[in-house]
Amino acid sequence: MNFFKTTFIIFLLYLFYTKVNSNQRYICSRVDTNEVVNFYISDNKLFLSGLSISGTYSILTKYMNGILAINMSKIGVDSGVEVIFLDLQKKKFSVKSSLTNKKKNTLIEIKGNCK
C-alpha cells in the first residue's frame, strides 16, 4: 500500500513540476520561413533562441494575455532597438527591429505563431 501512495505522490509532484515549467517556455515558428523560434522567460528577462535571430530582452510588461520586452544596443555610431510582443491568448509573436545609422533607418518585422 505504501508503494502506491509513494508512486501517486511522485506522479503528482511530476505533474506539478511539468505544469510550472511549461508556462515559462514557448515554441513558435516564423510565418515567412517556418523556422522554429523558442522563447524562455525568467523573472525579468525573455530569452529568444532561433537560427536567424536570438537575444536577451528585458521584460517591460507581463500580463496574462501577453508579454512586452525590449533590447537596446549601441555600437559606435549605429544603434538598434528590438521589441518583442508575445501574445499568449492568440498564440502569436511579433519582433520589430529598428536599426539606425548615419545613412538610413531600417525597420525589420518578424511575425509567427506559437504552439
N, C-alpha and C positions, 0 to 999 in steps of 0.2 A: 504494500500500500504506500509506503514511503517513497518507493521508486516512482510511482505515478504522480505523487504530489510534487516531487522534485522535478520531474520531467515537465509537468504542467507549468510550474513556476519559471523554469528556464525558458520554456516556449513563450510565456507572456512577456518576460524580460526581453527576449529577442524581438518580439513584435513591437514593443515599445521603442527599442533601440533603432530598428529599421524605420519606424514612423518618424522619429526625431531627425534622423539623418536624411531621410528622403525629402524633407521640406527644405533643406539647405542646398540642394543640387538640382539644376535644371538642364536637361539635354534638349538642345534645339538644333534646327537646321536652317541654313540660309535659303531664301526663296530663289535667288538667281543661280546659285551654283550647287545647291543641295549639300553643301559642306556642313559637317557636324560641328556645332559650337556648344561648349559646356560653360555653364555659369555656376560658380561656387560662392556661397555667401557666408561670411563670418560676422562678427559683431558689428563692425562699421566699415567693412571692405567687401567689394564684389570682385571676384576674380573671373576673368574671361579667358577661355582657352580654345583656340581653333588653329587650323592650318595657316590661314592668311591674316588673322587678327588675334591678338592676345594682349593682356594687360591687367593692371590692378587699379581699381577705381574706388573713390571714396563715396560712400552712400550718403546722399543728401536727405532723401525721404524714404521711409519704408512703411508701407501700409499693407492692409490685407489684399488690396487689389493690384498693387504694383510697387516697383522699386525704381527710384531715380538715382543714378550715380554719375560721377564726373571724374575726369582725369585731365589735368592741365600740365603742359610742359613747355619749356623754352630752351632752344638750342641755338646759341649765337643770336642772330637777328630773326630767326624763324621761331614761330610759336604755334602751339596747337591746343585745341580743346576737343575732347571727346565726351559725348553724353550718351548714356545708355538708359533706355526705359524698358523695363521688363514688366509686361502686362500679365499678371498672374491669373486674371479672370478669362481673358480672351486667348491666353497661352500664345502670346506673340512677343517679339522683341524688336527694338529699333536701336541702331547705333548710328550716331551722327558725329562726323569728324570734320572740324574746320581747321585747315592749315593755312597759315598766313606767312608770307614773306614779302620782300620789297616789290616783287614783280606782280604778284596776283594773290587772290584769295581762292581757296579751293574748298568746296563742301562735298563730302562723301557721305552717302547714306546707305546703310545695310539693314535689310529687314529679314525677318524669318519667323518660323513657327516653332513652338515647343511642344513636347510630349507631356 
